[in-house]
Amino acid sequence: MNICVVALGKIGLPLAVQFAAKGHKVIGADVNEKVVELVNAATEPFPGEHDLDVKLKETVGAGLLSATTDTTAAVAASDAVVVVVPLFVDAEGTPDFGWMDAATKAIAAGLKPGTLVSYETTLPVGTTRTRWAPMLAEGSGLTPGEDFHLVFSPERVLTGRVFADLRRYPKLVGGIDEASSAAGVAFYEAVLDFDEREDLPRANGVWDLGTAEASELAKLAETTYRDVNIGLANQFARFADRNDIDVKKVIEACNSQPYSHIHQPGIAVGGHCIPIYPRMYLWNDPEATVVRSAREANAAMPAYAVDLLAAAYGDLDGAGVVVLGAAYRGGVKETAFSGVFGVVEALKARGAVPFVSDPMYTPEELTALGLVPHEGQTVTAAILQADHAEYRELSAADLPDVRVLVDGRRTTDPANWAGVRRVVIGG
């Protein structure tokens, strides 16, 4: 097949490489000229994706992958179009469709009969049918479901391990009609491989959910479940703190039987997905009180961690405090909705002087994020915000003036902090 992947970001580029590695001719379209230039030079535009550098060189070198800024021309030359353009949302989950609208119009201008269009960007339920189908029809003069196929097939991978996740998780597909669904299933069966998994109710592979709406809901539901579960774990942790109970032992005990799957509590829930998709679900279903309560509980955790610090340290007014970790999770250079921002604001509200350190970021990069880098300033307290592997070896000797450490991820080794009061969330 000839395939166009629209948007060569941290999900789109690995997808394009995956499709090309299966022997298909892939054109990646992106509005960023620098990204296009780097891809055509077989150079990964961003670090950290396992095997991307090797696979990119192989597929570009074999003439199977190229990139362009001309989306319309790329679509016109393709049998299938996969859309992974970012959908921006505010803190309340209200979507800003600007970039996706522009991309969809460019796709429509090049759309020809018989093409499959698959949206992978997470969307509110109903978007594929009520927004993209009319927009594609208007711009192309073609009838969705008759002249071209249209499906929603959510990305379900994590950055850093995209290729492994593509094999491990079933690929969900839902079309605007039966023919679209069938075309979507056939397409993904031709571009993906799947690991055998005995734990699934049916064989791992491409799963047809019947409608675009079901596929859209599946993506929102699986992410919202995680947020609600973490919210519950955080509620348990806060209760455990008040009652001198180690919540980690409690959760391990609960999860020793097959009906309990309690997640881990922590200082923050960050990233592009978990903080946002529950809000997107609430945009569809504003009466979902359980979802709303969990989101509010998780959003309050950075300030709660600072409360724990103040309870152990005393008055924070004027105290230098280092926040360990700007990234939203360990090993990933990404600050989208990271807890670092809430922690810093809560520290400032108590009069503390916050600094930030992260092994993945230079001082200049931290400054550009609006954070003050820790470059040797005296600090007497620390809050661990991201579970970077480097912090497992961190010790009191690395921060000799620190009296209190709040480990928001249970990452540090207690043996390394003799003489320092070490506090964890949930006892």
Sequence and secondary structure as in RCSB ss.txt:
>XXXX:A:sequence
MNICVVALGKIGLPLAVQFAAKGHKVIGADVNEKVVELVNAATEPFPGEHDLDVKLKETVGAGLLSATTDTTAAV
AASDAVVVVVPLFVDAEGTPDFGWMDAATKAIAAGLKPGTLVSYETTLPVGTTRTRWAPMLAEGSGLTPGEDFHL
VFSPERVLTGRVFADLRRYPKLVGGIDEASSAAGVAFYEAVLDFDEREDLPRANGVWDLGTAEASELAKLAETTY
RDVNIGLANQFARFADRNDIDVKKVIEACNSQPYSHIHQPGIAVGGHCIPIYPRMYLWNDPEATVVRSAREANAA
MPAYAVDLLAAAYGDLDGAGVVVLGAAYRGGVKETAFSGVFGVVEALKARGAVPFVSDPMYTPEELTALGLVPHE
GQTVTAAILQADHAEYRELSAADLPDVRVLVDGRRTTDPANWAGVRRVVIGG
>XXXX:A:secstr
 EEEEE  STTHHHHHHHHHHTT EEEEE S HHHHHHHHTT  SSS  TTHHHHHHHHHHTTSEEEES HHHHH
HT SEEEE    EE TT  EE HHHHHHHHHHHHH  TT EEEE S   TTHIIIIIHHHHHHHH   BTTTBEE
EE      TT HHHHHHHS EEEEESSHHHHHHHHHHHHHH      TTSSS SSEEE SSHHHHHHHHHHHHHH
HHHHHHHHHHHHHHHHHTT  HHHHHHHHTTSTT       S   SSSTTTHHHHHHHH TT HHHHHHHHHHHT
HHHHHHHHHHHHH   TT EEEEE  SSSTT    TT HHHHHHHHHHHTT EEEEE TTS HHHHHHTT  B S
S   SEEEE S  GGGGS  GGGSTT  EEEETTS S GGGGTTSEEEETT 
